[in-house]
Structures are given as C-alpha cells and as structure tokens.
C-alpha cells in the first residue's frame, strides 16, 4: 500500500491484527486503529460488504472510512470456511462485527471458543432487549437516542444532525472501549465481548442534558440552556454569521459590547443603554429577542467575521465566527497543522480528506488508500 508519508517511529498499534466486518456503524472505529498502525483486515463475502456502493458520493465516503485497511474475500459457505476462520481468528487480537454482517450472530459462540479475543459487536439497539432486532436508519437512531430533540430551535420541530451521525458517534465509542479492552488483554490475557448500542452512544452524547436532570430535575430542550437571553444567538454579519454570547451575567461582555457600539456612534448604543436591557427576565422574552436581533443586526452587518472576532478578543466580548464547511477547508490554522490530507480513490483521483484529529510525537500519521475487494487475498496462504 503506497503511503504519502513515511513513519518515523513505530506506530502504537503496529503488530496488532484486527478483523473488521463492519459496513456502517463501526467503519470509523476500524479506520482509527488502521491509521495508528494496526493491520485492519476487512473480511468480506464474495459480493463485498454492503458499503461497497459505487456512486461518486458513496465512493468518497468508502475511501475515507476504509483508508489504510486491507481486504480479504472470505466465503463463509466453503467447505474449508471453519478451518480458515479459526486460523484467522487465532491470528487476530480484535474482531469488529456489526448486526447484519458476518459473524455478528456468532459473537458469543466465538467468545466462548476463543476467550483471548476482544470482540466488539455494534448494533442499533444492542444485542439484547425488545428492540435488539429492530430495523433502524440514521434518522431513527438520532430520534431514539434523543439528539434530535436537542437539535434546532425550540419553536420549530426537532432537527436531524447533518451527515451520518449514527456511523461516527458509535465508532468513536467502540474504538475507545476496544482500546481499553485491548490494553487489558495485553496485560492480563483476558479478552472481552463488548456490546455497543448506537442508541446508547447517542443518548450518552446529549450535551449536558443528563447533568441538567441530575442537578435540577429539569429536561433540557432545543436551543440549549443559554440561548434564552436575547444577546445569545447566531447573528448575520457582512460575510456570514457570528455567534454572540453577551447576557448580563457573563462577565463584562455586555458592557463591553455596548461601549464598542457607542464608541463608533452607532444608534444601537443608545438603544441598548435603556434600563430595560438590564432586566434579565425581560431579556428572555420573545419581544426582547426580536428587538435585539433587529437592532443588533444593523451593527453587526457593518463588519466581516474577521473584524468582529478581532474586536471581540480585544474587548473581551464573547463572540466568534460561525464557520461554513468551505471556511473550515480554507482555515489557515488547520492548513498550518496539515489537518487535511490527500487520499487516492480507487478511480485514481486524489481527494482531500480530514486527517488525524491529534498529533503524535514524533508524527506517525500515514495516508493510504482504501482496498479493492479481495486485494489482499494472498495473505490467506500464510495461514494454511
């Protein structure tokens, strides 16, 4: 596998073999280990795992989630399947399975036969319970996990988060707990069967909703806990949007904001200096929010995001830019840190993808490509 950069130290998971039979919920978990040096083998049926869909959009997603992995075609119905599978399992330390994919229904059986393995089973609702076999989509899992209830504005319907959250969120949880279990395996010799529920992963990621209930016995709602104040929201500026958080209870942010507006002799300075803007209860009303937006927008649209941010930092106002995807791609800080990396597609095109969200010292990040179906079949000869 061709690499764009040479490793300059032994990657943390070099020498660890992982069998990856996920195709949706666990794909990113395997990629995280592959990026850190593990030999991650996609064990695929002859027709390939279901994520091998060849539309342009699906090819990009497949490439990103499977870069640095290997692919071996395995016919689970062949006469020698049992013998070959035992050999593969014996050579591995970690196995990722997913509901609807190979070996998921045999996870407990494999665990009993090979207790030295870490087996991570990922499914929409977990391996047990009344919904264990229920179908689910990304939208359904966002709703059943509760994050849809927390997303959007309180005066509108729940809002689905963009892209495929039900793939990324459980993968991060699965990778974390698998790394912990792998460490335990290497120190004690004891493997684990890990049951990862996508619904539970999403439910565990509900901002501070759980803490709000524990401390205040109150159910969190869309809009968060702070956007009830008129001066805490997203507002337009000359070239996009900024987020402002200047309720009177947040340090000196409100006073500094009014001082700045007054300093440039904008009429909004006089308007916001009225006594009623010090009334915290009134500032949470619909009328206050509508008035603040209408008047503050006449000020904020005089500036671009860069100038508003620069002034906010200098004046200790809690305000910053709201970046679009295009802004993130062009971000100079991310460019300086080489966050984006070039990955080769199966078609030969090279696409820029996000790289590792961390830096190791020395750097061991390696950029490879996604494997073609059965590209590494020859390695099976080593096992027989």
Number of C-alpha atoms within 10 A of each C-alpha: 10 11 14 14 12 12 14 11 11 13 19 14 15 13 13 17 21 26 26 26 26 29 24 22 28 31 25 24 25 31 22 21 23 26 24 19 23 21 21 26 24 28 26 24 19 13 11 19 19 13 15 16 13 10 9 10 9 13 18 20 15 22 22 24 24 26 23 29 28 24 23 23 20 21 16 16 9 9 9 10 13 12 11 19 16 14 15 17 17 13 15 19 19 26 24 29 25 24 22 14 16 20 18 22 15 11 22 15 12 17 16 12 11 16 17 19 25 25 28 24 27 25 25 27 25 19 20 10 8 9 12 14 15 9 10 16 11 18 18 16 23 25 19 19 22 20 25 21 21 22 20 18 15 14 8 9 12 18 17 19 16 7 9 15 18 25 19 19 20 26 25 19 19 27 20 14 15 23 16 11 22 22 14 15 19 12 9 10 12 15 21 19 19 18 17 24 23 30 24 17 21 22 19 17 14 18 13 13 20 17 14 14 12 11 8 9 10 12 11 18 15 19 16 16 12 13 18 18 22 25 24 20 18 17 19 21 19 15 12 15 19 22 18 22 20 23 24 17 10 12 13 15 21 21 17 17 22 18 15 16 18 17 10 10 11 14 13 17 20 12 15 20 14 9 8 12 19 15 10 14 12 15 21 18 13 13 12 18 19 11 13 20 19 12 15 18 16 14 18 19 17 13 15 17 22 13 12 20 19 14 15 19 13 8 16 15 24 21 23 20 20 17 14 10 9 8 11 13 16 10 13 11 10 13 13 9 10 12 18 17 16 16 25 21 19 15 8 8 9 14 14 14 16 14 17 17 7 9 11 12 7 11 15 19 21 21 20 23 23 22 22 14 20 18 12 16 14 9 11 14 8 7 13 9
